[in-house]
Amino acid sequence: MNKAGKIISINPPYAIPGSEVLIVCQNFKINGDDEYGCFFNGQKARLVGASDNRILAIVPDNSDTTEVEVYLQNAGDKSASKTIMVGKKLADNLHMVANPAVDPKDDSIILTRSGSRGQQLPITLLRLEKDGFLNEMPVDIMNPTAVAFDKTGQLFVTARADAEVCSINMDEEAIPYASELGIATGLAFDKNGVMFVGDRSGTIYRVESFGNADSFAVLEPSVSAYHMAFGNDGRLYVTAPGLSSFDAIYAIDKNGYDKIFYRGLGRPQGIAFDNQENIYVAASFQGSRGIVKITPDGKNAEVFVAGMNIVGLCFTRKGEIIVATNDTVYSLPIGIYGTLL
């Protein structure tokens, strides 16, 4: 009998390095006399737990391909392999606290080095070009948090320490657009191009025109930030991470009335929609961490991408999902497209 057994499935099928995946298997023999393990493209993974039919493995961090062959080995026997998709590192040495954003003009990606509140770093905004070059933007802005493009392709950034949102001119100048927005974190535009800014202290503002901000909705305060995205139904979806493992995603209608869309997430952060109206959120779910996919009716959820310390995500026009941890961004070519691309 092959002591390595057989791999039945790997869940989730997408992951970033350092994450934990569940390998369901059959007849994987474990005893103290045999050398056994789980391998990703030939590299032995650290095991969190193992039994005859379940293995929890940590995805190694030095794979040079996104399609990774996983197999089990025991006492010289080797199982047939199965493939998972592992994110390719695009950039590191960052400080992301929310979603990255794809520039609709050239498909480059806007990233941040946010810093702690009140900390002025020399470079706080970066542009990752299509060729992989990380271009530092000489923009004087403290604590950039949310980044988003309006329907004309203009880049806007919230500056939480200064209670304002700024437009970015030619990647060189931050021009205040609206101020007195509290601890300005979340940022989103509706289908008409109207700006909404989230003050994590409990208020979401609607900015109808230059500098003109009015209170739109009131939610529970967040310990870190509001994260926001509009669905195709016209509602504004918001996460407000707290200290609970049972946090919610809120859906706010055009009149500012909110209801709970989904509850049961640990520290939900960045959110995005695909073009099938599924919602994706960086969160913990049922003890696993990563990007959680929730169906449009809010009835079903699953961990879609395994990952530690994920704070945000976005979709590209190439069908990639860009996954941002607090210091690194990865690309996963999974053939899913966002709602606004």
N, C-alpha and C positions, 0 to 999 in steps of 0.2 A: 504494500500500500504506500502511496505517495504521502509522506508525512507533512508535506507543505499544504496539502488539501487543495481547495478550490475557492477562488474569489467569486462570490455571487454578485455583489454590488459595492460601489463606493459612494458614500453620501456625505456632503453634497458632491455633485460631479464637477463643480468649479471651486477653486481655492486660490488663495495667495500664499506665498511662503510664510512659514511659521504658524499656520493654522492647523486646527485639529479636524481630521476626517474620520468617519466611521466606515470600516471595512467589514462587511458581512461575508462570512466564509463558511465552508464546510470542512470538517475533518482536519483542522489545523492542529497538529499534535504538539503539546507543550510539556516538556519535562526538564528536569535539571541537568540531564546528561547531554542533551543535544543543543547545538547552536542554532538558534532560529531568529527570524527577523522579517521585516517588511521593507521592501526596497522601491525607491522612486528613481527610475532611469539608472538603476544600478547602485544608487546611494542608499545606505542603510538609514532608515528613519528612526527617530526616538519614539518608543511606544509608551503611551500613557496607561494602557491596559490591554490585556490579551486573554482570550479563551479559545476554545475549540471553534466557536462560531462568530466571535466578534473581536475586532481589533480597533483600538483607538490609536491613531498614528499622527505624528506631527510632520507636516509637509516640509522637507528640506528646503533651504533657501538659496541653493546655488545651481538650480537647473538652468540650462541655456536654451531650452525649448519650452513652448507653451503646452504641447501635447506630451504628457508624461506617462510612461508605462510603469504600472505598479504590479509587483508580484510578491509572493511569499516564498520563504525559503526555510527549510528545516533539515538538519542532518544530511546536507548535500542534495536533498530533493528541492525542486523548484516548481511552483505552480504556474499555470497559464496566466498571462498578464491581462490587465484591463487598463484602459486609458482614462485619465482625467485631464482637465485643462487647468494649468497653473499660471497665474498672472506673471507677465513679463515686467520687470522693473523699468520704469521710465525716468524717474528722478528721485533723489533723496535729499537729505539735509534741509527739509522743509519744516514748516509748522502750520499744518492745515487744521482748521477748526470747523470747516463746513465743506459743502460741495465745491469741487473745481468747476470751471465753466469752459465750454468749447466756443471759440470765436466763429460765428457763422460766415465770416468773410474768407477765412483761410484754414479753418480746422485746427489752428493752434489751441493750446490749452492754458488757461490762466490759473496760476497756483499762488500760494501765499507763504510767507514766513511771518506769522501773526505776532508772536511774542506774547508775554504776559501783559496784563492790562497796565497801560502806562509806560511800557517799555518801548523805546524808540530804537529799532534795529536799523542798520544802514541800508539794507535792501529788504523790502517787505512784499513786493509784487514781482512775479516772474512769469514769463511767457515761454512755454515749451513748444518749440516750432515742430512742424511736421517731420523735419529731418532729424529730430532728437536733440537739437541744440537748445540749451536752457539759457534764455536771454533775460538778464536782470533788467528790470524796468526802474529807471532813476526817478521814481515817484515818491514824494515826501508825504507819506500817509502812515499814521500810527495805528497799529492793531487792526489791519484789514481782516474782515471776518467773512461776510458773504460776498460773493462776486457773481454778477449776472449781466447779460446783454439784453437791451431792449429790442423791439422789433426793427429798429433802424440799424442795429449792429453797434450801438454805443455801449461801452463798458461802464458799469457802475459798481461801486464798492462801498460797503458799510464800514465805518470806522467806529468801533464800539467805545473807545476811550473818549472820543470827541463828540459822541451823540449825534453823528451826522452821516449822511450818505454823499459820496462824491462821484462825479463823472471823471473819467480818465481821458485826458486829451493827448493824442499822439504818443501814448505810452510814456509820457514825460511829466505830465502835470495833473495834479488832483485838484479839481474845481468843486468846492462845496455846492451841493445841489439842494439839500434840505437839512435843517439842523434842529436841535432841541428834540431829539428822538430817543432820549433815554439811553440805555445800553443797547445800541443799535446792532442787531445781529442778523436776523433773517432778511432775505430780499427776494422778491418775485414780481413778475409782471403778468397782468391778465391778458386776455386775447385782444383787448383794445389798447394795450400798451400802457395801462395805468400801473404805476409803481406802488408796491406794498412793502413796508418795512416793519420788522418785528423788534420791539423793545423787550428784552427778556425779563424785564421787571413786571410785565403783564399786559402791555398794550401793543396792538398792531395798528399801524398808521397807514392811511391811504394818502398818497402824494399825487394830487390831481395835476399839478403844474409846478413849475420851478419854485421851490421853497414853500409851497402851500401844502402843509400836512395836517390832516384831521384824524382824530381817533376813529377807527373802523370797528374794532372788536377788542374784547378784554378776555384774557385767559389766565390760567394759573401761572405764576412766575416759574421760570426755569432756573436751575442751578448753573447752567452753562450758556445756552443759546436757544433761540428759536430757529428752526429750519423749516423752509416753506417751499411749496410748489403748487401750481395750479393744475387741476385736472381738466379733462375735456368737458366735464359737466359744469364748468364755470366756478366750481367751488375752490376755495383756498385750503390746502391741506397743510397742517402744521404739526410738528413735533416739538415738545417742550420737555426735554429730558430732566428727570428728577432723581431721587435717590431710591425709587421703588423698582422692583422687577416686574411691575404690572402697569407701566405707563401706557399712554394712549396716543393715537394719531387723531387729531381733530379735523373736522371738515366744516368750513365756515361759508355760509351762503352769501349771496350778493348784498343782503341786508345786514350782514355782520353777526348773524345768529350762528352759534356753533353747536355741533353735536359730535359725539364720539363715533368715529368711523371704525376704529379697531382698538381694542385694549388687550394687553398681555405681552408687552415688549419691555425689555430692560434697556434703559438709557438710549431711546431712539434718537437718532441724529439726522444726517442728511437724507433727503428723500428725492425721488424722481419717478416719472411715469414712462412706460413704454407705449408704443403706438397701438397696443391692444388694451390700454387702460389699466394694466396691472401696475401696482405701486411697489416700489423697491425702497427699503429703508435700512440704513446702517443701525443695527441693534443686536441685542441678545434675544433669543427665542428658545424657550424650553431647555435652557441650560447650554445652548450652543451660541457662538458669536459669529457674526458675519453680516451679509446682506440678506435681509428677509424679503421674500416675494409674497405679496398679498393680492388675492384676486379682486377684480373690480367691485364685486358685491361685499367685500370685506369678510367673507365667511371662511376662507381657507388661507393658511399661511404656511410657509416652509422656509428653511434656510437654503438660499439659492447659491450663495458664494460663501465659503468658509473663510474667516479672517479675524485676526486680532486687531484691536485698536482702530477699527475702521470708523472714520468720521463723515465720509461723504462719497458721492459717486456722480457720474454723468454718463450719457451715451453719446457716441460719435456718429457721424454720417457713414461710417464704414461698418457699423454693426458691432462696434466694440463697447464694452463697459469699462469706464475708467474708475478705478477704485482708489480712494485716498485714505491712507492711515494718517496718524498725526505727524508722520515725518517722511512718508514715501508714497509715491503713486505708481500704480500698476495698470497694465492693459490686458483685458481678456477678450479675444475675438470670438464672440458667442452668437453673432447674427441677430441681435436684438437692437431695435431702433427706438429712439425717444419720440415723444409726442410732437416736438416742435422742430424736428430736423427734416 
